[in-house]
Amino acid sequence: MSSPTPTQGQYVFLPWIQRGLSSFIINPNPGASLPTRAPLSVQLQFNSTTAAGTPDTASVTANLYGPGDVVGFSPDHVVRTEPLDLTTNFESNYFAGIEFDQPDFPWLFTPAAPNQDQLIPWVSLIVLADDGSEFTDSKLSPNPLPSININASTPLQDLSESWNWAHAQISGPMPADLAGELTNNPHIAISRLICPRLLNPDTAYRAFVVPTFDAGRNAGLGLPNTGAELNFAWDTSRTGTLLLPYYYVFRFHTSDAGDFESLVRRLTPIPSASVSGVGERAMNITNPGLGIPENSSEPPVQLGGALQTTNPPNTAWADPAGLQNQLATLASSSTDGGADPNPSTTPDPTIGPPLYGRWYAGVNTVKVGDTGWMADENLDPRRRVASGFGTLVILQNLSAFLRGAWAQFSQLKGVNYFLRRCQACRRTLQGVYQASFTVADAPTLLAWTQPVQARILTGSQTVASVVQSSTLPARTLSAAFRRLLRPYGPICQRGDPTPPYSPYGIVPKLNNGTIAVAPPSGAMSGFGAY
Amino acid sequence: LAQFKNMSDGDKLAAQAFQPFNAGKIFGSSAITPGTASPMTLTYQTYYIDDPLMPTIRPGQLYTPQLSTMMSNVRQSSAAQARANNSGPLKYVNPGTTNPVALNDPQYVVVNLSDLSTITITGPTSQGYAQAALDAHLSANPDDAGTMAVLPTYEAAS
């Protein structure tokens, strides 16, 4: 029985997600040694068959990319760090974490199948005190990744338990079609790495995303990967300095004491009635301009803002002076002069205040009392302010918006190029058609078009089929016969050159039986030879 | 390893100068395999900052947003603003949408030359595969020679 769809907001946490061919990896981990790359046996079946009648096949072992093939990732995949980079007062009783936009990111290059709900991520998050006591920046140039030297005494988490510290999160209920939901709404799923280190108060830290496996460490340091088996990048019993590359880094400082709750408790509430102007701004509309008469008695309207109190002020506006009627008249009177062949007699175009949303809504006028958003948007001075700001944003980013819109038709250029070539071909062929085909008589056309008659329908049959079912001998339209009747061939040169001369005048005569093809010379059937 | 085909002079004249053939094979999977799901209802705890001089306000119940409210907020989340999905051309494209304009290779079928009706020897495919299917058919049915041809789907009778 399927569970009902919840109506309350919920998160779904997943211990791992594998996508694509990674779903077909068979070696489980933890629990088995790992290759540096996950092998997949791929079988290709051909259309041909063997002597026994079975399809020909070929098998090949394909290796998926492993952690040793990765030398970095785009920081664009990081959607959030906890805390934010350069935070100065992170609560020390929280764990640091990092979130990625791809829900399968932590297991993307893990060459292993999950062991129940345990799957080692190919990256881990470590947090180290940034006071020189736990690590130093490596003096090596990034090759290709920057690196750090971690002191021997610095505690690092046990990587054999690193599956505990990575998970995926889905906002909302678990989709029945997870693949389809992630395609259409990728923002509902993220993945997260957590560093299981208890932080000290008032301490500077640096958090690093580092490789979990030694193959990733070697790749990040520019060292060759020679081993066939995958090992962890460090173990808890290490005794020496550890040189470790990192993919991503962020810094923060823990607060001396307390967390968000303690800071909130230090705030002093103030009744909204005791402060004025929060969430609103008075706007003077006594002189709107645009030819509207000035009205010094018009009270200011209250322009709302993004910040609102729990007891927002009453911002109703009665429009005592009928400003909306005048705005409606002005905004609806704008005309584009159109084609103006005679400027002396055509009135000049009228330019009024913009009618916001006119192109989207498809209307050119608005009046007081209209229902819908157009009247609200255009006849309330406060809403016109917001619309004006929106227009500015559009104008400032016009090129980027247009570029983005055209980018959605990225193949349009190729399509248009192909279309132009086809148009050029069509135009050329039209010239040939006009010069040769339109002046030719029907028998000549029938002969000329023989090569394509099997591809042209006349009714439900092709022309070739109609010719074949007629009394016209098939060889009348053959290539050899056409060669005989070519304009400068031996027969035409002996014919009457007076126009209209058609060498194919023989075709209708053959068709209606006026003339007949002579039978092959030789012995006739039924007669003896002499 | 290459494969060659013997062609008569007529075949060479009738064949197109260039034909696209598959070079290599791409394979993949759209499968997604998740671990065991652990749902958790989202709740917010409300604290009242008491005024020391006023009577204490009792904490209210946990606030649980409606699913629709939560999903609306998720559309503004950091994941929805991820630069990998919101930079460059992707900034203006809804996820899951495909390019509305595409230039695809023509597909070919085997047709009957008397009425251009499609013969189901093979489905719409590349010219090379359609010709190979027709050749295989004609070798098994030599009486059909001259009555069938490979044509683009747009030339076949619908």
Interface residues (C-beta under 8 A of the other chain):
Chain A: T5 P6 T7 Q8 G9 Q10 Y11 V12 F13 L14 P15 W16 I17 Q18 R19 G20 L21 S23 F24 V42 L44 N47 S74 D76 H77 V79 R80 E99 D101 Q102 D104 P114 D117 L119 A168 I170 S171 G172 P173 M174 L178 A179 L182 T183 N184 N185 P186 H187 I188 A189 I190 E261 V264 R265 L267 P269 F401 G404 A405 A407 Q408 F409 S410 Q411 L412 G414 V415 F418 A454 R455 L457 S460 Q461 T462 A464 S465 Q468
Chain B: K25 F27 G28 S29 S30 A31 I32 T33 P34 G35 T36 A37 S38 P39 M40 T41 L42 Y47 I49 D51 T64 P65 Q66 L67 T69 M70 M71 V74 R75 S77 S78 A79 A80 Q81 A82 R83 A84 N85 S87 G88 P89 K91 Y92 V93 P95 G96 T97 N99 P100 V101 A102 L103 L113 S114 D115 L116 Y129 A132 A149 L151 E155 A157
